[in-house]
C-alpha cells in the first residue's frame, strides 16, 4: 500500500445556525485537496492535505493532515513542482486514502453538531411499480 502514516493535524467545525432552527441544506459538498508535497527521498514523499465538507450556508467541517506516500515519489514531486498536479494513478490512491480516513471522522463531528452525516443517503425508488415479494416471501433486503 503506497500510503502510510496518515495523521490529522487540524480539525475545525462550525455550525452557522442555532440548534432548533430549521435546517435548509441546499448543497452538501465534499472536497479533498493536496496543499504541499515534500520529497523525503526517491521513494518517499510527505503530502499535506485538506478535506472539507460544506453544508451550504448551514455549517462546514475542515480536516487537515499529512500522509507519507511510498512508491514513485520522484515522479510525484516532479509533477507537483512543475504543474501543481499529480499523476492520475497516484492522485487516485492519495485522495482515496484521504477520503477513507476523513469521512468517518466527519460523520462523528457532524453527529456532535446535530447535522446529517456527510455521506450520500441511498435513494430507494421503485419506478411507480408495486413491489412484489420474492418467491419465498418477503426478504429483509431491499434492492
N, C-alpha and C positions, 0 to 999 in steps of 0.2 A: 504494500500500500504506500503510495508516494506521499501522502500527507501524514505527518507525525506531529505530536506535541501541540495540539490546538488548545489555546487558552484564551479566556476572556480577560480583557484589561479594563473595560469600562462598560457600564450599563446605565442607561438613562431612560426613564419612562415618565411621560407627562400625560395627564388627562385634563383636557381643557373645559370639560363640562362638570357640573356637580352631580353627585350621586342622587338619583331620583328624578333627574331631568330626563326627558325622553331622548334617547339616542337616535340620531339621524346620521347613520354611517352611509354616505353615498358612494364611497370608494374604500377599498381595503387593498393597499398596495404593499408589496414586499420587494426589497431591493438588496442585493448583495454586491459590494464593490471592493476592489482592491485599491489601497491607497499608496502603498510603498512596497517595493521588493528589494531586499538587501542580499547581495551574494555572501555566502559563508565560505563555500569552496565550489569546485566544478560540479559536484553532485548534490549540493545543498543550498537552499535559499530560505531566507526569513521573509515571510509575507505578512503584511499587516492588512486587515480587512475591516469593513464596516457592514453591518446588517441592519436594515431599517424597516420597520413596519409603520405605516401611517393609516390611521382610521379617519380619513378625510379631515374635517375640522374638529374632530372629537378628541383624538389622542395620538400619541406617537411613542414608539419604543425604538431605542437605538442600542445596539450591542457592538462594541469594538473589541478586536482581539488580534492575535497573531498565530501563525502556524509555521511549521517547518516543512518545506517541500523537499523531498528527496527524489532524484531522478535526473533528467537533463536540465539541471539548474542553469548551466551556462547558456543554453538557448533561451530559457525563460528570462534571465536577466538581460540578455542582449535585446530580445524583443521588447521588453518593458522599457529599456533605456532609449531605444530608437523610435518606437511607435506608441508607447504607453498602452500596449495591448499584449496579450499573452497568446501563445499558440492554442488553437481550439481544444486539443485533447487535454492539455494542462489546465486551461481555464475551466473546462468541464469538471475535472477532478477537484480543483480547488473550490469552485462555487458549490459543488455537491457536498463537499465536506463542511463548508461554512453553513449551508442551509440545514444539513443534518444535525449539526451541533446547536444552531441558533433557534430553530423553530420550536423545539421543546422548551427551551428557556423562555422564549417569547410567549408561549402558551401559559406558562406559570405566572409570568409577570402580568399578562392580560387578565388572568383569573383574579390576581390581587387588586387590579384596578377596576374590576367588575365590567370587563369588556368581553366581547365574543372572542373565541380563540382565532388567531391569525392563520387558520388553515381553511381551505375550501370545504364547506359542508356539502356532502353529496346530495344531488337533487334526484329524487326518485320520481320518474314520470312513467305513465302507463299509456300515453298517447290516446287517452279518452276511451280505451277499450276496457271492458270489465276484466278484472284479474281472475283467472281460472286457477283452481288449486291443482297441484301436481297429481299424477295418477294415484299416488299413495295417500293423498290427503294434503292438508296444509303443511308447509315446512317452515321452520323458523327463519329460513334465509329468504331475503327478497333481493332479486337481481334487477 
